[in-house]
Amino acid sequence: MFTSRSIIFVLLSFLASTDACVQCPAKMQVDSINMYIFDTFVDDKITFCIYNGKTSDGSAVYCNYTAKGKIQAGNQSCPRAANVLKDRCS
């Protein structure tokens, strides 16, 4: 009986710890110009969203989100939160 409980606990722990995916906003406005997602990558549980275009001062447009979808860094026009998908990243 103890072994069965241990196996179930391990399985539930694994399922609870599966990675969620932060979905970068597909479009955002910077300096009244629509910017569209250009590239996305994940490094150490931070999702980097890079957009096509530059700000009026020539800076790249990007937003960094934590694994919970909260903004960590980026352009002031970045949405404060991003969607978090329950499925694993592909």
Rosetta constraint file for C-alpha pairs under 8 A:
AtomPair CA 1 CA 5 HARMONIC 6.46 0.50
AtomPair CA 2 CA 6 HARMONIC 6.25 0.50
AtomPair CA 3 CA 7 HARMONIC 6.19 0.50
AtomPair CA 4 CA 8 HARMONIC 6.22 0.50
AtomPair CA 5 CA 9 HARMONIC 6.06 0.50
AtomPair CA 6 CA 10 HARMONIC 6.17 0.50
AtomPair CA 7 CA 11 HARMONIC 6.20 0.50
AtomPair CA 8 CA 12 HARMONIC 6.11 0.50
AtomPair CA 9 CA 13 HARMONIC 6.03 0.50
AtomPair CA 10 CA 14 HARMONIC 6.17 0.50
AtomPair CA 11 CA 15 HARMONIC 6.27 0.50
AtomPair CA 12 CA 16 HARMONIC 6.08 0.50
AtomPair CA 13 CA 17 HARMONIC 6.23 0.50
AtomPair CA 14 CA 18 HARMONIC 6.46 0.50
AtomPair CA 18 CA 88 HARMONIC 6.68 0.50
AtomPair CA 19 CA 86 HARMONIC 7.82 0.50
AtomPair CA 19 CA 87 HARMONIC 7.47 0.50
AtomPair CA 19 CA 88 HARMONIC 5.32 0.50
AtomPair CA 19 CA 89 HARMONIC 6.91 0.50
AtomPair CA 20 CA 67 HARMONIC 7.13 0.50
AtomPair CA 20 CA 84 HARMONIC 6.42 0.50
AtomPair CA 20 CA 85 HARMONIC 5.68 0.50
AtomPair CA 20 CA 86 HARMONIC 5.11 0.50
AtomPair CA 20 CA 87 HARMONIC 5.85 0.50
AtomPair CA 20 CA 88 HARMONIC 5.29 0.50
AtomPair CA 20 CA 89 HARMONIC 6.52 0.50
AtomPair CA 21 CA 67 HARMONIC 7.32 0.50
AtomPair CA 21 CA 84 HARMONIC 5.54 0.50
AtomPair CA 21 CA 85 HARMONIC 5.09 0.50
AtomPair CA 21 CA 86 HARMONIC 6.82 0.50
AtomPair CA 21 CA 87 HARMONIC 6.84 0.50
AtomPair CA 21 CA 88 HARMONIC 6.14 0.50
AtomPair CA 21 CA 89 HARMONIC 5.17 0.50
AtomPair CA 22 CA 47 HARMONIC 6.62 0.50
AtomPair CA 22 CA 65 HARMONIC 7.41 0.50
AtomPair CA 22 CA 66 HARMONIC 7.95 0.50
AtomPair CA 22 CA 67 HARMONIC 6.45 0.50
AtomPair CA 22 CA 68 HARMONIC 7.42 0.50
AtomPair CA 22 CA 69 HARMONIC 5.81 0.50
AtomPair CA 22 CA 82 HARMONIC 6.46 0.50
AtomPair CA 22 CA 83 HARMONIC 5.84 0.50
AtomPair CA 22 CA 84 HARMONIC 4.50 0.50
AtomPair CA 22 CA 85 HARMONIC 6.28 0.50
AtomPair CA 23 CA 82 HARMONIC 6.19 0.50
AtomPair CA 23 CA 83 HARMONIC 5.28 0.50
AtomPair CA 23 CA 84 HARMONIC 6.01 0.50
AtomPair CA 23 CA 85 HARMONIC 6.95 0.50
AtomPair CA 24 CA 37 HARMONIC 7.50 0.50
AtomPair CA 24 CA 40 HARMONIC 7.46 0.50
AtomPair CA 24 CA 47 HARMONIC 7.96 0.50
AtomPair CA 24 CA 49 HARMONIC 5.86 0.50
AtomPair CA 24 CA 82 HARMONIC 6.11 0.50
AtomPair CA 24 CA 83 HARMONIC 7.25 0.50
AtomPair CA 25 CA 37 HARMONIC 7.25 0.50
AtomPair CA 25 CA 79 HARMONIC 7.78 0.50
AtomPair CA 25 CA 82 HARMONIC 6.45 0.50
AtomPair CA 25 CA 83 HARMONIC 7.82 0.50
AtomPair CA 26 CA 36 HARMONIC 5.75 0.50
AtomPair CA 26 CA 37 HARMONIC 5.21 0.50
AtomPair CA 27 CA 34 HARMONIC 6.62 0.50
AtomPair CA 27 CA 35 HARMONIC 5.55 0.50
AtomPair CA 27 CA 36 HARMONIC 4.47 0.50
AtomPair CA 27 CA 37 HARMONIC 6.19 0.50
AtomPair CA 28 CA 34 HARMONIC 5.74 0.50
AtomPair CA 28 CA 35 HARMONIC 5.33 0.50
AtomPair CA 28 CA 36 HARMONIC 6.64 0.50
AtomPair CA 28 CA 77 HARMONIC 7.34 0.50
AtomPair CA 28 CA 78 HARMONIC 7.12 0.50
AtomPair CA 28 CA 79 HARMONIC 7.96 0.50
AtomPair CA 29 CA 33 HARMONIC 5.27 0.50
AtomPair CA 29 CA 34 HARMONIC 4.51 0.50
AtomPair CA 29 CA 35 HARMONIC 5.83 0.50
AtomPair CA 29 CA 77 HARMONIC 6.81 0.50
AtomPair CA 30 CA 34 HARMONIC 6.49 0.50
AtomPair CA 30 CA 35 HARMONIC 6.82 0.50
AtomPair CA 30 CA 55 HARMONIC 6.69 0.50
AtomPair CA 30 CA 77 HARMONIC 6.01 0.50
AtomPair CA 31 CA 55 HARMONIC 6.79 0.50
AtomPair CA 31 CA 56 HARMONIC 6.93 0.50
AtomPair CA 35 CA 51 HARMONIC 5.95 0.50
AtomPair CA 35 CA 52 HARMONIC 5.83 0.50
AtomPair CA 35 CA 53 HARMONIC 6.39 0.50
AtomPair CA 36 CA 51 HARMONIC 5.39 0.50
AtomPair CA 36 CA 52 HARMONIC 5.74 0.50
AtomPair CA 37 CA 49 HARMONIC 6.85 0.50
AtomPair CA 37 CA 50 HARMONIC 6.01 0.50
AtomPair CA 37 CA 51 HARMONIC 4.39 0.50
AtomPair CA 37 CA 52 HARMONIC 6.32 0.50
AtomPair CA 38 CA 49 HARMONIC 7.73 0.50
AtomPair CA 38 CA 50 HARMONIC 5.58 0.50
AtomPair CA 38 CA 51 HARMONIC 4.74 0.50
AtomPair CA 38 CA 52 HARMONIC 5.31 0.50
AtomPair CA 39 CA 49 HARMONIC 6.18 0.50
AtomPair CA 39 CA 50 HARMONIC 5.13 0.50
AtomPair CA 39 CA 51 HARMONIC 6.80 0.50
AtomPair CA 40 CA 47 HARMONIC 7.02 0.50
AtomPair CA 40 CA 48 HARMONIC 5.54 0.50
AtomPair CA 40 CA 49 HARMONIC 4.77 0.50
AtomPair CA 40 CA 50 HARMONIC 6.15 0.50
AtomPair CA 41 CA 47 HARMONIC 5.84 0.50
AtomPair CA 41 CA 48 HARMONIC 5.36 0.50
AtomPair CA 41 CA 49 HARMONIC 7.01 0.50
AtomPair CA 42 CA 46 HARMONIC 5.54 0.50
AtomPair CA 42 CA 47 HARMONIC 4.42 0.50
AtomPair CA 42 CA 48 HARMONIC 6.08 0.50
AtomPair CA 43 CA 47 HARMONIC 6.59 0.50
AtomPair CA 43 CA 48 HARMONIC 7.81 0.50
AtomPair CA 45 CA 66 HARMONIC 6.43 0.50
AtomPair CA 45 CA 67 HARMONIC 5.51 0.50
AtomPair CA 46 CA 64 HARMONIC 6.48 0.50
AtomPair CA 46 CA 65 HARMONIC 5.63 0.50
AtomPair CA 46 CA 66 HARMONIC 4.87 0.50
AtomPair CA 46 CA 67 HARMONIC 6.09 0.50
AtomPair CA 47 CA 64 HARMONIC 5.58 0.50
AtomPair CA 47 CA 65 HARMONIC 5.13 0.50
AtomPair CA 47 CA 66 HARMONIC 6.43 0.50
AtomPair CA 47 CA 67 HARMONIC 7.22 0.50
AtomPair CA 48 CA 62 HARMONIC 7.06 0.50
AtomPair CA 48 CA 63 HARMONIC 6.04 0.50
AtomPair CA 48 CA 64 HARMONIC 4.62 0.50
AtomPair CA 48 CA 65 HARMONIC 6.64 0.50
AtomPair CA 49 CA 62 HARMONIC 5.43 0.50
AtomPair CA 49 CA 63 HARMONIC 5.13 0.50
AtomPair CA 49 CA 64 HARMONIC 6.16 0.50
AtomPair CA 50 CA 60 HARMONIC 7.93 0.50
AtomPair CA 50 CA 61 HARMONIC 6.18 0.50
AtomPair CA 50 CA 62 HARMONIC 4.45 0.50
AtomPair CA 50 CA 63 HARMONIC 6.69 0.50
AtomPair CA 51 CA 60 HARMONIC 7.70 0.50
AtomPair CA 51 CA 61 HARMONIC 5.44 0.50
AtomPair CA 51 CA 62 HARMONIC 5.90 0.50
AtomPair CA 52 CA 61 HARMONIC 7.25 0.50
AtomPair CA 53 CA 60 HARMONIC 6.78 0.50
AtomPair CA 53 CA 61 HARMONIC 6.65 0.50
AtomPair CA 54 CA 58 HARMONIC 5.25 0.50
AtomPair CA 54 CA 59 HARMONIC 5.33 0.50
AtomPair CA 54 CA 60 HARMONIC 4.77 0.50
AtomPair CA 54 CA 61 HARMONIC 5.66 0.50
AtomPair CA 55 CA 59 HARMONIC 5.28 0.50
AtomPair CA 55 CA 60 HARMONIC 6.55 0.50
AtomPair CA 55 CA 61 HARMONIC 6.64 0.50
AtomPair CA 61 CA 74 HARMONIC 7.35 0.50
AtomPair CA 61 CA 75 HARMONIC 6.07 0.50
AtomPair CA 62 CA 74 HARMONIC 5.29 0.50
AtomPair CA 62 CA 75 HARMONIC 6.01 0.50
AtomPair CA 62 CA 78 HARMONIC 7.78 0.50
AtomPair CA 63 CA 71 HARMONIC 7.10 0.50
AtomPair CA 63 CA 72 HARMONIC 7.67 0.50
AtomPair CA 63 CA 73 HARMONIC 5.97 0.50
AtomPair CA 63 CA 74 HARMONIC 4.22 0.50
AtomPair CA 63 CA 75 HARMONIC 6.21 0.50
AtomPair CA 63 CA 78 HARMONIC 5.96 0.50
AtomPair CA 64 CA 71 HARMONIC 5.91 0.50
AtomPair CA 64 CA 72 HARMONIC 5.34 0.50
AtomPair CA 64 CA 73 HARMONIC 5.10 0.50
AtomPair CA 64 CA 74 HARMONIC 5.91 0.50
AtomPair CA 65 CA 69 HARMONIC 5.37 0.50
AtomPair CA 65 CA 70 HARMONIC 5.29 0.50
AtomPair CA 65 CA 71 HARMONIC 4.51 0.50
AtomPair CA 65 CA 72 HARMONIC 5.24 0.50
AtomPair CA 65 CA 73 HARMONIC 7.28 0.50
AtomPair CA 65 CA 81 HARMONIC 7.55 0.50
AtomPair CA 65 CA 82 HARMONIC 7.24 0.50
AtomPair CA 66 CA 70 HARMONIC 5.37 0.50
AtomPair CA 66 CA 71 HARMONIC 6.48 0.50
AtomPair CA 66 CA 72 HARMONIC 6.27 0.50
AtomPair CA 67 CA 84 HARMONIC 7.84 0.50
AtomPair CA 68 CA 84 HARMONIC 6.69 0.50
AtomPair CA 69 CA 81 HARMONIC 5.34 0.50
AtomPair CA 69 CA 82 HARMONIC 4.76 0.50
AtomPair CA 69 CA 83 HARMONIC 6.15 0.50
AtomPair CA 69 CA 84 HARMONIC 5.82 0.50
AtomPair CA 70 CA 80 HARMONIC 6.21 0.50
AtomPair CA 70 CA 81 HARMONIC 4.64 0.50
AtomPair CA 70 CA 82 HARMONIC 6.54 0.50
AtomPair CA 71 CA 78 HARMONIC 7.73 0.50
AtomPair CA 71 CA 79 HARMONIC 7.36 0.50
AtomPair CA 71 CA 80 HARMONIC 5.17 0.50
AtomPair CA 71 CA 81 HARMONIC 5.66 0.50
AtomPair CA 71 CA 82 HARMONIC 7.61 0.50
AtomPair CA 74 CA 78 HARMONIC 6.66 0.50
